[in-house]
Amino acid sequence: MNRRQVLASTGMAAGAALGASAGAGAGARAVAPPAGAAPHRPGRTGPRNLITDVAGITVGCAQDAAVRTGTTVILAEGLVTAAIDVRGGGPGTRESDALESHNLVHAANAVVLSGGSSWGLAAADGVAAHLGARGIGYGGLAQQGVPVSPIVPAAILYDLGNGGAKGWGTQPPYRDLGIAALAAAGADFALGTSGAGYGAMAGALKGGLGSASTLMRDGTTVGAIVAVNALGATVVPGTRHFWAGAFEMGDEFGGLGPIAARVGPEEWGGTKLPAPRENTTIACVATDLDLTADEMKRVAIMAQDGLARAIRPVHTPFDGDVVFALCTARRPVSGPRDLAVLGVGAVAADTLARAIARGVHAATAPAGWAVPTWSALKPE
């Protein structure tokens, strides 16, 4: 078997933007504000518009171009409060039970998002091994002969059918990808065809890795990262407009804004049907507000609504949709805690919707893979 080169992501992934135009539309148009309406004042992003705007979070990506797959690591400084919410019908996860607040740990050192279906869960093994070697994990300081236990939850998406070189025998690339992604962790990382989104498809379009952040009025930061490999479509049928267009800040995914369109209950646009079994959108949201495990569980539940705002249909029997939630506890809660959870959860949902659109907007076709991309869709 030929040795594969694992590439750590240091910039935007390269590749020709190949693809096909959208299908026939049904008379959609951009929305104009009513006469006399107050001016719209969109929120603010963090300085990078990435999940790493949340203090205490870094991200690393690695991919294997020959295999057409990749891994993304969300690394926390130490052990941070964590939660998970699973809504898809075909999930693949690791350490998910450890994050439930009625269990002992409900915290994480890192979260891994990976391609590779069940094979991809091995990426977390590589991350855990290297964190443990540094004495990072659950159980206090490392002692002679008693190592700590790194807590590295993971979720995977299905990219096995994209034509890459999957004949790895007993040496799948995912442990090495996890190690490479961890080594690349930093404040900046590539969107689109990068990391866990490298081999992804978003309905009929090339999927990818997306991220976004929001700076709330009280100074709280909320961020999201997502690998978009959904059965459902991210754009309105017959247009280039994203379902998430109403939540766009500036021109972060094309500047087209929202669209007024009437679509039927079974008019979904460019989905993966009638071959639906190659899907999953996996994500992580984060905040610097000091919330409890139960409160972060509610944030994770609310953040799932971001998938529904950006993908149609979603949470299907054929998707393994998973959202992790992390809090780095850099900011104390002021005022009623339930209102703080409400605010963070609502903003997390919108931020995740934007991240989904950003991932598809930035996605390119890797060399040799003639796959439709958003950038190749014809303007209406």
Order of alpha helices (4+ residues) and beta strands (2+ residues): beta-beta-beta-beta-beta-beta-alpha-beta-alpha-beta-beta-beta-beta-beta-beta-alpha-alpha-beta-alpha
